[in-house]
Amino acid sequence: MGWKFKWVSSFGADFNFDFNVSFTPDQIKRGLLPYNYGTWKMKIDELQGVSAFYRDKNGDIYHTYSSYARGIDLMNTTYNFLDLTPLGRQEEDGRIQAWIRHHDKYSA
């Protein structure tokens, strides 16, 4: 896309666990997950989050920002489109992203 900055992936690293957006099998079994600066009753292995970092001229890295849940709505444009529809996100019973289904999981 012609961007001039380096994208970095957390794949294969502990980063997502360190920032409480990925969860271990033991955490999932307990059902109480540390997320968005609180503890939530859920049984899910990953949730959404975004973080920004800055590297200064000496190579020191600073964590400058993190946001979770509704704080990243503008980055997930699907939310913006769903919010314009008559039924919205359909987040029943307070379940985050309850509307998401695999392509083969919709009822006929």
Secondary structure in CASP SS format (residue, H / E / C, confidence):
PFRMAT SS
TARGET T0000
AUTHOR 0000-0000-0000
METHOD secondary structure of the structure
MODEL  1
M C 1.00
G C 1.00
W C 1.00
K C 1.00
F C 1.00
K C 1.00
W C 1.00
V C 1.00
S C 1.00
S C 1.00
F C 1.00
G C 1.00
A C 1.00
D C 1.00
F H 1.00
N H 1.00
F H 1.00
D H 1.00
F C 1.00
N C 1.00
V C 1.00
S E 1.00
F C 1.00
T C 1.00
P H 1.00
D H 1.00
Q H 1.00
I H 1.00
K H 1.00
R H 1.00
G C 1.00
L E 1.00
L E 1.00
P E 1.00
Y E 1.00
N C 1.00
Y C 1.00
G E 1.00
T E 1.00
W E 1.00
K E 1.00
M C 1.00
K C 1.00
I C 1.00
D C 1.00
E E 1.00
L C 1.00
Q C 1.00
G E 1.00
V E 1.00
S E 1.00
A E 1.00
F E 1.00
Y E 1.00
R E 1.00
D C 1.00
K C 1.00
N C 1.00
G C 1.00
D C 1.00
I E 1.00
Y E 1.00
H E 1.00
T E 1.00
Y E 1.00
S E 1.00
S E 1.00
Y E 1.00
A H 1.00
R H 1.00
G H 1.00
I H 1.00
D H 1.00
L H 1.00
M H 1.00
N C 1.00
T H 1.00
T H 1.00
Y H 1.00
N H 1.00
F H 1.00
L H 1.00
D H 1.00
L C 1.00
T C 1.00
P C 1.00
L C 1.00
G C 1.00
R C 1.00
Q C 1.00
E C 1.00
E H 1.00
D H 1.00
G H 1.00
R C 1.00
I C 1.00
Q C 1.00
A C 1.00
W C 1.00
I C 1.00
R C 1.00
H C 1.00
H C 1.00
D C 1.00
K C 1.00
Y C 1.00
S C 1.00
A C 1.00
END
